[in-house]
Amino acid sequence: MKLTFYGHGTFLIEAGGRKILFDPFFTGNPVAKDVNLDNITADYIFVTHGHGDHTGDVVNMAQRTGAVCVGSAEVANWLNKNGVEKVHGMNHGGFIPFDFGKVKGVNAIHSSSFGDGAYAGNPMGFVFNTAEGDFYVSGDTALTMDMQLVPLWAKLTFSVFPIGSNYTMDVQDAIHASDFVKCNTVVGVHYNTWPPIAIDTKKAIADFGKAGKTLLLPAVGGTIEL
């Protein structure tokens, strides 16, 4: 599998022969100013919650790429109202089949609203089962005991966790989260976009190393193999 990082909480995973884009936020994202949107294609767009730094470009990216957008029922309805026709609304529950594998919506401890303050449904993480491997995208979340359920559903190749603190888990909580989900390879997101979520990346990598784990922090626009 491949992962391309676009800054903040936006990244694309290639798995099961499909390109899956998460939480597209380019406009107004200071670390993504050099990303060329015309070079990004996607078959699916998964949206973890309604905040603007995770939905800012979902409508235009969906319309440009023709991707199927997946998120809470409230996010799906909002997308429909904003001109996106190909949507799949879901919520926490059982696995849902897609042509690249299957996905389960899981708990995330966060808030979720649209820019006008309207309710955007439950924030979510996603557990993916694919023929190439399983992975977990936590979305914006605090550390939660619910993460201990993830190994019931997946033998993870990697996990994607926020590490910037202030709004989400910090590095130490992400290390605990990797214990909960039984996955020692973590891709860090949601850090160093703005001062409140600035971290010492060298220390973060070292802290994961001391715990016997690997923290991967790809450059913006960079692609890594997983």
C-alpha positions as a Python dict, from the first residue, in 0.01 Angstrom:
ca = {
    (1, 'M'): (0, 0, 0),
    (2, 'K'): (104, 359, -55),
    (3, 'L'): (26, 674, 145),
    (4, 'T'): (70, 1029, 17),
    (5, 'F'): (54, 1307, 275),
    (6, 'Y'): (-90, 1647, 182),
    (7, 'G'): (-52, 1825, 515),
    (8, 'H'): (-263, 1852, 830),
    (9, 'G'): (-522, 1568, 824),
    (10, 'T'): (-528, 1520, 447),
    (11, 'F'): (-372, 1214, 286),
    (12, 'L'): (-438, 955, 17),
    (13, 'I'): (-401, 579, 52),
    (14, 'E'): (-373, 344, -245),
    (15, 'A'): (-516, 5, -150),
    (16, 'G'): (-723, -262, -319),
    (17, 'G'): (-658, -102, -654),
    (18, 'R'): (-829, 221, -550),
    (19, 'K'): (-721, 568, -444),
    (20, 'I'): (-881, 674, -117),
    (21, 'L'): (-851, 1040, -17),
    (22, 'F'): (-915, 1147, 342),
    (23, 'D'): (-1045, 1481, 471),
    (24, 'P'): (-943, 1706, 181),
    (25, 'F'): (-831, 2046, 307),
    (26, 'F'): (-608, 2245, 73),
    (27, 'T'): (-758, 2594, 50),
    (28, 'G'): (-640, 2783, 357),
    (29, 'N'): (-402, 2503, 459),
    (30, 'P'): (-67, 2682, 502),
    (31, 'V'): (142, 2368, 464),
    (32, 'A'): (-33, 2259, 142),
    (33, 'K'): (19, 2577, -57),
    (34, 'D'): (250, 2404, -306),
    (35, 'V'): (24, 2103, -365),
    (36, 'N'): (-112, 2089, -721),
    (37, 'L'): (-473, 1972, -693),
    (38, 'D'): (-484, 1890, -1064),
    (39, 'N'): (-243, 1605, -998),
    (40, 'I'): (-467, 1442, -737),
    (41, 'T'): (-714, 1175, -844),
    (42, 'A'): (-939, 975, -614),
    (43, 'D'): (-1192, 695, -637),
    (44, 'Y'): (-1322, 752, -284),
    (45, 'I'): (-1317, 1040, -37),
    (46, 'F'): (-1364, 950, 329),
    (47, 'V'): (-1464, 1229, 568),
    (48, 'T'): (-1407, 1175, 940),
    (49, 'H'): (-1610, 1475, 1062),
    (50, 'G'): (-1753, 1810, 961),
    (51, 'H'): (-1490, 2065, 1070),
    (52, 'G'): (-1365, 2298, 798),
    (53, 'D'): (-1006, 2179, 825),
    (54, 'H'): (-1132, 1835, 716),
    (55, 'T'): (-1407, 1927, 468),
    (56, 'G'): (-1278, 2251, 316),
    (57, 'D'): (-1220, 2106, -31),
    (58, 'V'): (-1434, 1794, -24),
    (59, 'V'): (-1704, 1935, -253),
    (60, 'N'): (-1472, 2062, -525),
    (61, 'M'): (-1252, 1751, -506),
    (62, 'A'): (-1556, 1523, -529),
    (63, 'Q'): (-1692, 1713, -826),
    (64, 'R'): (-1355, 1724, -1003),
    (65, 'T'): (-1257, 1360, -946),
    (66, 'G'): (-1599, 1194, -951),
    (67, 'A'): (-1508, 1013, -629),
    (68, 'V'): (-1764, 847, -405),
    (69, 'C'): (-1779, 1037, -75),
    (70, 'V'): (-1819, 837, 246),
    (71, 'G'): (-1898, 980, 587),
    (72, 'S'): (-2168, 1008, 851),
    (73, 'A'): (-2526, 1030, 731),
    (74, 'E'): (-2523, 1400, 821),
    (75, 'V'): (-2205, 1462, 620),
    (76, 'A'): (-2355, 1270, 325),
    (77, 'N'): (-2674, 1480, 337),
    (78, 'W'): (-2467, 1801, 354),
    (79, 'L'): (-2268, 1690, 51),
    (80, 'N'): (-2588, 1616, -142),
    (81, 'K'): (-2718, 1962, -62),
    (82, 'N'): (-2392, 2108, -191),
    (83, 'G'): (-2407, 1936, -528),
    (84, 'V'): (-2225, 1607, -465),
    (85, 'E'): (-2431, 1317, -598),
    (86, 'K'): (-2211, 1014, -530),
    (87, 'V'): (-2225, 970, -152),
    (88, 'H'): (-2247, 685, 96),
    (89, 'G'): (-2379, 780, 437),
    (90, 'M'): (-2285, 557, 730),
    (91, 'N'): (-2238, 553, 1104),
    (92, 'H'): (-2071, 345, 1373),
    (93, 'G'): (-2168, -19, 1325),
    (94, 'G'): (-2093, -321, 1112),
    (95, 'F'): (-1855, -359, 821),
    (96, 'I'): (-1966, -207, 490),
    (97, 'P'): (-1843, -368, 164),
    (98, 'F'): (-1675, -161, -106),
    (99, 'D'): (-1495, -274, -420),
    (100, 'F'): (-1153, -234, -251),
    (101, 'G'): (-1247, -425, 68),
    (102, 'K'): (-1467, -339, 365),
    (103, 'V'): (-1485, -58, 620),
    (104, 'K'): (-1618, -22, 973),
    (105, 'G'): (-1696, 315, 1131),
    (106, 'V'): (-1563, 337, 1487),
    (107, 'N'): (-1573, 581, 1773),
    (108, 'A'): (-1371, 905, 1780),
    (109, 'I'): (-1369, 1137, 2080),
    (110, 'H'): (-1399, 1481, 1923),
    (111, 'S'): (-1664, 1731, 1810),
    (112, 'S'): (-1821, 1768, 1467),
    (113, 'S'): (-2005, 2061, 1313),
    (114, 'F'): (-2012, 2244, 982),
    (115, 'G'): (-1888, 2599, 931),
    (116, 'D'): (-2231, 2746, 1002),
    (117, 'G'): (-2251, 2558, 1331),
    (118, 'A'): (-2493, 2293, 1204),
    (119, 'Y'): (-2464, 1944, 1349),
    (120, 'A'): (-2239, 1718, 1137),
    (121, 'G'): (-2311, 1383, 1298),
    (122, 'N'): (-2079, 1168, 1505),
    (123, 'P'): (-1706, 1207, 1442),
    (124, 'M'): (-1564, 876, 1324),
    (125, 'G'): (-1257, 671, 1266),
    (126, 'F'): (-1243, 395, 1007),
    (127, 'V'): (-1109, 40, 1015),
    (128, 'F'): (-1021, -92, 669),
    (129, 'N'): (-987, -456, 564),
    (130, 'T'): (-829, -497, 221),
    (131, 'A'): (-654, -781, 39),
    (132, 'E'): (-328, -587, 64),
    (133, 'G'): (-356, -537, 440),
    (134, 'D'): (-565, -379, 714),
    (135, 'F'): (-528, -24, 844),
    (136, 'Y'): (-695, 212, 1088),
    (137, 'V'): (-756, 583, 1037),
    (138, 'S'): (-856, 725, 1375),
    (139, 'G'): (-969, 1070, 1259),
    (140, 'D'): (-940, 1356, 1506),
    (141, 'T'): (-969, 1196, 1846),
    (142, 'A'): (-852, 1181, 2201),
    (143, 'L'): (-719, 854, 2336),
    (144, 'T'): (-1011, 625, 2409),
    (145, 'M'): (-1047, 278, 2555),
    (146, 'D'): (-1266, 193, 2254),
    (147, 'M'): (-946, 159, 2052),
    (148, 'Q'): (-888, -172, 2230),
    (149, 'L'): (-1171, -316, 2020),
    (150, 'V'): (-990, -256, 1691),
    (151, 'P'): (-781, -580, 1704),
    (152, 'L'): (-1110, -775, 1710),
    (153, 'W'): (-1170, -658, 1355),
    (154, 'A'): (-830, -614, 1195),
    (155, 'K'): (-467, -722, 1203),
    (156, 'L'): (-324, -381, 1127),
    (157, 'T'): (-36, -311, 891),
    (158, 'F'): (-36, 55, 1000),
    (159, 'S'): (-245, 318, 1175),
    (160, 'V'): (-292, 690, 1110),
    (161, 'F'): (-314, 900, 1428),
    (162, 'P'): (-324, 1273, 1505),
    (163, 'I'): (-29, 1375, 1725),
    (164, 'G'): (-51, 1754, 1757),
    (165, 'S'): (-231, 1773, 2094),
    (166, 'N'): (-455, 2071, 2187),
    (167, 'Y'): (-744, 1939, 1972),
    (168, 'T'): (-650, 1569, 1960),
    (169, 'M'): (-414, 1311, 2104),
    (170, 'D'): (-56, 1409, 2166),
    (171, 'V'): (250, 1194, 2095),
    (172, 'Q'): (238, 1004, 2424),
    (173, 'D'): (-132, 928, 2383),
    (174, 'A'): (-67, 809, 2028),
    (175, 'I'): (193, 569, 2165),
    (176, 'H'): (-69, 433, 2407),
    (177, 'A'): (-318, 416, 2119),
    (178, 'S'): (-75, 204, 1918),
    (179, 'D'): (-64, -37, 2213),
    (180, 'F'): (-444, -49, 2225),
    (181, 'V'): (-477, -130, 1854),
    (182, 'K'): (-173, -363, 1852),
    (183, 'C'): (4, -179, 1573),
    (184, 'N'): (362, -54, 1603),
    (185, 'T'): (372, 139, 1273),
    (186, 'V'): (204, 479, 1295),
    (187, 'V'): (170, 761, 1043),
    (188, 'G'): (137, 1091, 1227),
    (189, 'V'): (-98, 1366, 1105),
    (190, 'H'): (-265, 1682, 1236),
    (191, 'Y'): (50, 1854, 1362),
    (192, 'N'): (262, 2162, 1277),
    (193, 'T'): (-11, 2328, 1072),
    (194, 'W'): (-56, 2615, 1319),
    (195, 'P'): (116, 2711, 1647),
    (196, 'P'): (-137, 2540, 1879),
    (197, 'I'): (-48, 2202, 1728),
    (198, 'A'): (325, 2255, 1679),
    (199, 'I'): (544, 1968, 1800),
    (200, 'D'): (910, 1866, 1811),
    (201, 'T'): (913, 1605, 1535),
    (202, 'K'): (1259, 1469, 1618),
    (203, 'K'): (1153, 1410, 1978),
    (204, 'A'): (826, 1253, 1865),
    (205, 'I'): (1009, 1004, 1644),
    (206, 'A'): (1256, 931, 1925),
    (207, 'D'): (975, 878, 2178),
    (208, 'F'): (810, 625, 1950),
    (209, 'G'): (1146, 456, 1901),
    (210, 'K'): (1200, 428, 2277),
    (211, 'A'): (864, 250, 2297),
    (212, 'G'): (971, 4, 2026),
    (213, 'K'): (752, 164, 1764),
    (214, 'T'): (793, 351, 1436),
    (215, 'L'): (647, 697, 1374),
    (216, 'L'): (640, 795, 1008),
    (217, 'L'): (613, 1164, 921),
    (218, 'P'): (617, 1194, 542),
    (219, 'A'): (688, 1533, 385),
    (220, 'V'): (393, 1724, 240),
    (221, 'G'): (343, 1579, -107),
    (222, 'G'): (562, 1281, -16),
    (223, 'T'): (462, 919, -76),
    (224, 'I'): (564, 626, 142),
    (225, 'E'): (522, 249, 102),
    (226, 'L'): (349, 64, 385),
}
